[in-house]
Amino acid sequence: MSSVTVGPEATGAQPDWLRRYWQDGHVTVPGIFSAEQTQAAIADAMAWADAFLAELDAEKRAWYLDRAGASGDPEAAARSAVLRKLDNPHALRPLFRALAAHPPLVERVEALIGRGVSVYFSQIFFKPPHGGGPKPVHQDNFYFGPADPDGMVTAWIALEDADLENGCLHYAEGSHRRGVLPHSAPEGRPFDLQIPEKARAGQAMTPAPVPAGGVSFHHGGTWHQSADNRSKRWRRACALHYVRNGNAFATPALPYDHSLVVRITG
Ligand SMILES: O=C(O)CCC(=O)C(=O)O
C-alpha cells in the first residue's frame, strides 16, 4: 500500500477503494477492527460516559447533551437528555489511542493523505435507542480549516452496525470538489454548524451503512449528515480526524486544543 500515489490525481491503476475516495469524497472499508476490539471500545466509551455525565456542569449541558425521543417515541421523550458525544478519546483514553494506531487503519489513512500522520481531534458519537438527534449537513473542513484541505481525512469507525434505521452517515457524492461553503449555527447551538438550507436544497444524500468494525473514510470537504436513531439499537461510532504531519487546523471555526494532537507515524 505504501507504493500508491496519494492525492486527488490518484486514478487509473489505483486500488478501487482509493479511486472511489477521490471520486466520491468517501469510501467504506469493512473489517478493519475485530468484534473484540469494537466491544472493548464500547465498554470503555460507556464507562467514560458515566464518569463524564456525573461531573458535567450546567454550562456544558447544551454542548454535550441531546434531547431523547427525537424520533417521536413517547417513552424516550419522557426520559431526560442523553449524551451526544465525547471529545478527544485518542488523547484521553489509552484504548482509543491504540485504535488510532491500529496498523490496518493507519495504512489506509497514509494511502489517502500521505505518510506520516497525526490525529488532530476525535469524537465518540452516541445515538442511544430511540434517542440522539440528527447531525445536520456539514463539511469537516469548515470546522477545522486545515491549511491543506486534501491533507485531512476523517476515519469514522462503526463500533456497531450503522444503518438507515439507527442513523448511519449520508454523503453528497463528489461534494469535496466544490470547496468549503459558509456554515451557520442555530441560536444556542454553536456546535451545530451546518450548510444553510438554501445552499443544500435539492442535494441528494447517499446513505453509507457501515458494519461493526468497518470504517467510513471521508474527505474534509465532503458534505455529510446523520439522521436520528429510530431503532431499538444503539449507534455508537468514533470519528478520528487525521492530518498529514505539519498540516495544522489553521483557520478553525471552533476552538481545538493543539496540545492534544497525537503523532501516530513519521
Ligand atoms: O456520527 C455522526 O452522527 C456524525 C459524524 C460526523 O459528522 C463526522 O464524523 O464528521
The ligand as an ORCA input file, in Angstrom:
! r2SCAN-3c Opt
* xyz 0 1
  O     -21.644     10.270     13.750
  C     -22.326     11.260     13.467
  O     -23.528     11.270     13.622
  C     -21.685     12.494     12.887
  C     -20.287     12.231     12.448
  C     -19.608     13.357     11.767
  O     -20.172     14.369     11.487
  C     -18.187     13.204     11.429
  O     -17.598     12.139     11.718
  O     -17.594     14.133     10.848
*
